[in-house]
Amino acid sequence: MLRIAGKGDKLRADVFPDSFYFKRGDDMKRIALLLAATLLLSGGTAFATATTQKWTTGWDNFGEPLDLAHSKIVWSVSATRKLTLTFTLVGATPTKLYQVSLNFFCNTFPATFGQFPTERNADGSCIQLTRQGVTATAAEAEVGVVFTDIHGKGSFKVVIGPVASGTYELEFFARNGAGCDVAGGGGNDVNHCEADFQSPGPFGTATTIVVP
């Protein structure tokens, strides 16, 4: 809040921390600079506003336990082209690893998404998949692992970037274990690679993320 004090006014000791006081006659240029900086800061904050979306089951397994009301993904994009993701699982299987991944719907896709490699065909074209009766071409990026505690609760946060500018159509999903398409872990078998949870779902329904 901007407040203008009159000549000879005394500033109270209980001035709120969100208030800025100027005495009449102060250099108006300072006031203009303060207002410009405030507008710039508010614009940057608005751009990075977080989006929250819920998990649903599938697209491979539909019996894995999860509290759908309290499990979520939170994501935001910064002006510096960084994508921040937080994956939260509540009521999942206790002390279990869930590898979290991004499934991009595409025709062609780059070899990397931020600092992570992508899974696609050797010529850069996207891989054809059929799930839940829907056929689409996609590329995938493995970005981390959620490890649940004894109550089946866990979360994982990652900052990806800088990401190439563009519009991305994707689904988030959590695998049935860890180690799929990465070194170490359980390996590339159906017990680890199948999707337990997806968002938004069903398969083929995309979240749109725009990177400036």
Backbone torsions as a table, in degrees:
resi	resn	phi	psi	omega
1	MET	NA	137.0	179.5
2	LEU	-103.4	126.8	179.8
3	ARG	-127.4	138.1	179.4
4	ILE	-105.4	121.8	180.0
5	ALA	-93.1	141.7	178.2
6	GLY	-76.0	167.3	-179.1
7	LYS	-63.5	129.6	179.4
8	GLY	84.9	-5.4	179.4
9	ASP	-65.8	144.8	173.8
10	LYS	-103.2	135.3	179.8
11	LEU	-80.8	131.7	-179.2
12	ARG	-66.2	154.2	179.6
13	ALA	-73.1	-20.2	-176.1
14	ASP	-100.0	36.6	179.0
15	VAL	-62.0	133.1	179.8
16	PHE	-69.9	146.5	-177.5
17	PRO	-67.0	-16.6	-179.0
18	ASP	-95.1	14.0	-178.3
19	SER	-108.0	142.9	176.1
20	PHE	-121.0	124.2	-177.7
21	TYR	-107.1	135.3	171.8
22	PHE	-128.6	139.6	174.0
23	LYS	-84.9	144.3	177.7
24	ARG	-57.2	135.4	-178.1
25	GLY	100.2	-12.1	174.3
26	ASP	-61.7	157.3	179.5
27	ASP	-59.6	116.7	-178.2
28	MET	-65.0	-20.7	178.1
29	LYS	-63.4	-36.3	178.2
30	ARG	-63.3	-39.4	179.1
31	ILE	-65.6	-42.9	-180.0
32	ALA	-62.5	-41.1	178.8
33	LEU	-64.5	-39.1	179.0
34	LEU	-63.6	-44.4	179.9
35	LEU	-64.4	-40.5	179.8
36	ALA	-64.1	-42.1	179.3
37	ALA	-64.8	-38.4	179.6
38	THR	-63.7	-43.6	179.2
39	LEU	-64.4	-40.5	179.2
40	LEU	-63.4	-43.6	-179.9
41	LEU	-63.8	-43.6	-179.0
42	SER	-65.5	-34.7	177.8
43	GLY	-66.1	-42.0	179.5
44	GLY	-65.6	-38.3	179.9
45	THR	-66.5	-40.6	-179.1
46	ALA	-62.4	-37.1	-178.1
47	PHE	-65.4	-32.6	-176.4
48	ALA	-93.3	17.6	179.4
49	THR	-57.6	133.0	-175.6
50	ALA	-79.7	144.2	174.2
51	THR	-109.9	133.6	178.5
52	THR	-113.4	132.8	175.6
53	GLN	-138.2	155.2	-174.3
54	LYS	-91.2	156.9	170.5
55	TRP	-83.0	158.6	165.0
56	THR	-137.3	173.0	-176.0
57	THR	-81.3	165.7	177.1
58	GLY	89.4	-176.3	19.1
59	TRP	-96.7	-2.2	176.4
60	ASP	-103.1	-52.4	-178.9
61	ASN	-104.6	137.5	-178.1
62	PHE	-121.6	1.9	-178.7
63	GLY	-108.0	0.8	-180.0
64	GLU	-69.2	130.7	-176.7
65	PRO	-67.5	143.9	175.5
66	LEU	-167.8	136.2	173.0
67	ASP	-81.6	95.5	-174.4
68	LEU	-67.1	-25.6	-178.1
69	ALA	-71.4	-27.3	-174.3
70	HIS	-117.0	-4.5	176.8
71	SER	-89.7	145.4	-171.9
72	LYS	-162.4	168.4	167.9
73	ILE	-123.6	133.9	175.2
74	VAL	-119.0	128.5	-179.7
75	TRP	-137.7	153.3	176.3
76	SER	-153.1	154.9	178.6
77	VAL	-118.9	132.4	-179.9
78	SER	-95.8	166.9	177.5
79	ALA	-66.8	-16.2	177.7
80	THR	-92.5	16.0	175.3
81	ARG	65.2	38.6	175.1
82	LYS	-112.4	134.1	179.6
83	LEU	-103.2	119.2	178.2
84	THR	-102.7	126.9	-178.2
85	LEU	-124.4	136.5	171.3
86	THR	-128.5	118.4	179.2
87	PHE	-100.7	126.8	179.8
88	THR	-126.8	128.4	176.0
89	LEU	-117.8	134.4	177.4
90	VAL	-131.4	132.4	179.1
91	GLY	75.7	21.5	175.7
92	ALA	-83.8	-176.6	177.5
93	THR	-64.0	129.2	-179.0
94	PRO	-62.8	149.4	177.5
95	THR	43.3	54.6	179.9
96	LYS	-128.3	148.7	175.9
97	LEU	-93.4	129.7	174.0
98	TYR	-123.1	110.0	178.3
99	GLN	-75.6	129.3	-177.0
100	VAL	-105.0	141.2	-169.5
101	SER	-143.9	164.2	176.2
102	LEU	-116.0	131.8	179.6
103	ASN	-114.3	106.9	-176.9
104	PHE	-93.2	128.3	173.7
105	PHE	-85.6	123.9	-168.0
106	CYS	-162.6	169.8	168.7
107	ASN	-102.9	-45.8	171.3
108	THR	-131.5	158.9	-177.9
109	PHE	-152.0	148.2	178.2
110	PRO	-64.1	164.6	-179.4
111	ALA	-72.2	-19.1	180.0
112	THR	-136.2	155.0	170.0
113	PHE	-124.7	105.2	-169.8
114	GLY	61.3	-127.9	-179.1
115	GLN	-92.4	7.0	-176.7
116	PHE	-111.2	137.9	175.3
117	PRO	-71.0	155.2	178.2
118	THR	-112.6	151.9	177.0
119	GLU	-97.9	118.2	-177.2
120	ARG	-155.8	178.4	175.3
121	ASN	-72.2	159.2	-175.5
122	ALA	-60.6	-29.3	-179.6
123	ASP	-86.3	6.4	179.3
124	GLY	91.1	-6.6	178.6
125	SER	-77.2	157.3	-177.3
126	CYS	-85.8	154.5	-171.1
127	ILE	-87.9	136.0	179.2
128	GLN	-79.1	129.0	179.4
129	LEU	-129.7	144.9	172.1
130	THR	-124.2	118.1	-179.9
131	ARG	-139.8	138.9	178.8
132	GLN	52.2	36.6	177.3
133	GLY	77.4	7.1	-178.9
134	VAL	-115.3	131.6	176.8
135	THR	-106.2	131.0	-179.8
136	ALA	-149.4	161.7	173.8
137	THR	-104.0	138.2	-170.9
138	ALA	-149.7	159.3	168.5
139	ALA	-124.5	152.3	-175.9
140	GLU	-128.8	150.5	173.9
141	ALA	-132.1	127.9	176.5
142	GLU	-90.4	126.0	-171.1
143	VAL	-122.0	-4.6	178.1
144	GLY	160.9	-168.5	-175.4
145	VAL	-140.8	134.9	169.0
146	VAL	-95.4	127.3	176.9
147	PHE	-112.0	115.3	-177.2
148	THR	-82.9	152.3	177.6
149	ASP	-88.5	-168.3	-176.6
150	ILE	-68.0	-12.6	178.0
151	HIS	-99.1	3.0	-179.6
152	GLY	79.5	21.1	-178.1
153	LYS	-115.0	138.0	177.9
154	GLY	-166.6	160.6	178.3
155	SER	-148.2	160.0	179.9
156	PHE	-146.5	133.1	179.3
157	LYS	-121.0	138.5	179.0
158	VAL	-143.2	143.9	174.0
159	VAL	-111.2	119.6	-176.2
160	ILE	-108.0	129.3	175.2
161	GLY	148.2	177.0	3.2
162	PRO	-67.7	145.9	-179.4
163	VAL	-101.9	141.9	177.1
164	ALA	-58.2	137.0	179.7
165	SER	-60.6	144.1	178.7
166	GLY	155.2	179.5	177.1
167	THR	-108.0	125.0	-175.8
168	TYR	-115.2	130.6	174.5
169	GLU	-107.0	118.6	-171.8
170	LEU	-151.1	163.6	167.8
171	GLU	-118.9	145.1	168.4
172	PHE	-90.7	145.1	173.5
173	PHE	-150.7	157.0	179.9
174	ALA	-119.9	128.4	-177.1
175	ARG	-83.9	169.1	-175.1
176	ASN	-80.2	4.1	179.9
177	GLY	-175.2	-157.6	179.8
178	ALA	-135.3	145.4	179.4
179	GLY	120.1	-3.6	-178.4
180	CYS	-73.5	122.1	177.6
181	ASP	62.2	22.1	173.6
182	VAL	-136.0	164.7	177.5
183	ALA	-74.1	141.1	179.9
184	GLY	80.3	-172.4	179.8
185	GLY	76.8	-159.2	-173.3
186	GLY	-83.3	-14.1	178.0
187	GLY	100.5	177.6	-174.4
188	ASN	-94.4	65.6	176.5
189	ASP	-123.0	168.2	-174.3
190	VAL	-64.9	-23.8	179.9
191	ASN	-70.0	-17.9	-178.8
192	HIS	-115.8	-28.4	-172.0
193	CYS	-91.5	-19.6	-176.6
194	GLU	-65.2	149.4	-179.1
195	ALA	-86.3	121.2	175.4
196	ASP	-87.8	-39.4	-175.9
197	PHE	-135.4	149.6	179.1
198	GLN	-142.1	162.1	176.0
199	SER	-155.7	127.1	7.6
200	PRO	-82.5	-32.4	-179.2
201	GLY	76.1	158.1	-4.0
202	PRO	-68.9	176.5	-176.0
203	PHE	-51.9	134.3	-178.6
204	GLY	100.4	-16.0	175.8
205	THR	-87.2	124.5	-169.4
206	ALA	-111.5	151.5	164.2
207	THR	-94.7	136.4	178.6
208	THR	-100.1	122.8	177.3
209	ILE	-120.2	123.9	179.7
210	VAL	-105.7	123.9	177.7
211	VAL	-108.1	121.7	-174.4
212	PRO	-68.8	NA	NA
